[in-house]
Structures are given as C-alpha cells and as structure tokens.
Amino acid sequence: MKHHFFKALITSAVLATGAGTAATAAECIAPANPGGGWDFTCRQIGKIMFDIGAVDQPVQVTNMAGAGGGLAFSHVVNDQNDNADLIIAASSATTTRLAQNAYAGMTADQVRFVGAIGADPGVIVVAKDSPIQNLTDMVDMIKADPSSVAFAGGSAVGGFDHMKPLMILQKADFTDIKSIKYIGVDGGADAITQTVGGFTQAMTGDMSEVVGFVKSGEVRVIAVLTEERVPGFEDIPTAKEQGFDVVAVNWRGLYVPKGISDEKFEEWAGKLQQVADSDEWKAAMEANGLAPFTKVGGDFQSYVDGLIADINTMSKELGVIQ
C-alpha cells in the first residue's frame, strides 16, 4: 500500500516540476521543497559542477518532497535504479531515517552513497559556569550517576541530536543508554535556553545553532564532533582529541542509484571531489556556515555504513524501533 501511495505522489511531483529535460543533462533530486538543506545541496553542488566544467550542461533540479526523504528514495530504488545521470541530495537525516526503518522498509544498501563535502559540525555544549570542563568530566559524572547530566536537543527522542552524546558514551563503554536523560525541544535555540537556564546540564546540537551564544559568552562548547578542529573555532577541541572517536556532523552530500556501473560511481565521486576542491564551494560553505567535511567514494560509503549500524543499534536499545 505504501509503495502505491509513493508512486502516486511521485507521479504528481514529477509532473509538477515539468521534468522532461534532455537525456544527456544530469538531474539532482532534492527530497524536499525549495529552500531547505537538501535543496541547497542540489542547487549549489549542481551549479558549481557546471561552473567549473565538471559537467557540460547545467544540472536540472527536481524537488520531490515527501515522507522525510522517503518519497525520493522510493522513486530512485523502484524507478531509477540504473539511471547513471541521476544524483540525489542527502544528509545525516537520511542515514538516521534509514537506520530507524523510516522509509517504508527500504534500506541503505539499495543505493550507493557518493560523498559528503561539507557539514554543520555536531557539538556538546554546557553553560558558562558549568563544572563540566571537558568530555571526560561529563562521562565521569554520568558513570557515577546517570541522572546527573540531562541533555537538551533540537531533535525528537531517537533523533540525531539525541544520538550524539550516546555515541560518546558508547566509546566510553557505558551501555545503559536508556538511563540518560534527554529532552527534545523545538530547535537548537530552545535547547540552549534549557541549558543556560539550568534545566539541563548540557546541549547537544550543531555549531550553527550555538555560534551566537558562544560569542556572547553564555555557553562553552566542550567538544566538536568533527575529524579536525573547525576553522574559526580552533580553540574548541574535537571529541577524538579527548579520547572519544566520534564524528557526528550534519553532512551535506549525495547518493546515486545502486544499479549504475562502478565506473560511473567513481566518475560522480570525482566530480564531487572537484567541487570540494573548488574556491566556489569554499565560498558557498563560508556563506552558509558549513565546515569542511570531505569523504568521497568508498571512504564515505564505509562511514555511512558504520553510522547506520550504530544508530540502528542505539535506536533499538532506546526502544525507538523494534
């Protein structure tokens, strides 16, 4: 039933966009309405690919909102499995939903993840006067008394913000994740307010949500969840530096249909790498508050596979999924 529902929605979505472009022009599906993160990914990456000569025609963008990305995913798997001229915008939300079986039973191995070339870094934040100075302090407090540290985040229970501190605790061999207090609120600003006000001991979210509060001195970021320190915030240590090998970012990237050839997959990976290396993409990241995060080809697929496995396991432990 869900499949037929998706098919009906796909038909209307494609008709609405007037998708009848030249066969040789690449298409990028943004699984959301214009204006959001997936739309930004398609339009910026597609434009830069053409501007730098990675493709010889402008990339056509099709907006296909529905089911939190599930409509587009279903369309690609069922109807475009061997379309070598198709790329699809993706982010951390894509992998979280796949890990939690939110796409009507579809799985991540039904497509191929090409790469990510920018990200909003994950952060763990405390109030300016908090006794917690670093991740070790936080983990030690939780191990001594799991109820001593409550987190606020802008995603629902089981969402990506919730998962970030749990990933850190997992690396510290703490397994009783159901005992961790998490309050899901309406966005990062509300989560910061909870922490500044003393209602929670820490906030879990993205760098873009906390920059203003950091600059005003209301909070301290005790860890950024990236491979390397974030440009402009070099005084904030990574979780990896502190002994917790966790990379959790809201990455911006692409997947492609599974049925395309390895040669075509590598070709798309190369084009994405060209964008990542361009001055145009560096300017786009700076203008939109993204940090460098480049994983392309097989390296990125391995990262996605590991992330989905971790989130799936923790989601089951939390009771978010069966």
Secondary structure, 3 states (H helix, E strand, C coil): CHHHHHHHHHHHHHHHHCCCCCCCCCEEEECCCCCCHHHHHHHHHHHHHHHCCCCCCCCEEEECCCHHHHHHHHHHHHHCCCCCCEEEEEEHHHHHHHHCCCCCCCCHHHEEEEEEEEEEEEEEEEECCCCCCCHHHHHHHHHHCHHHCEEEECCCCCCHHHHHHHHHHHHCCCCCHHHCEEEECCCHHHHHHHHHCCCCCEEEEEHHHHHHHHHCCCEEEEEECCCCCCCCCCCCCECCCCCCCCCCEEEEEEEEECCCCHHHHHHHHHHHHHHHHCHHHHHHHHHCCCECCCEECHHHHHHHHHHHHHHHHHHHHHCCCC
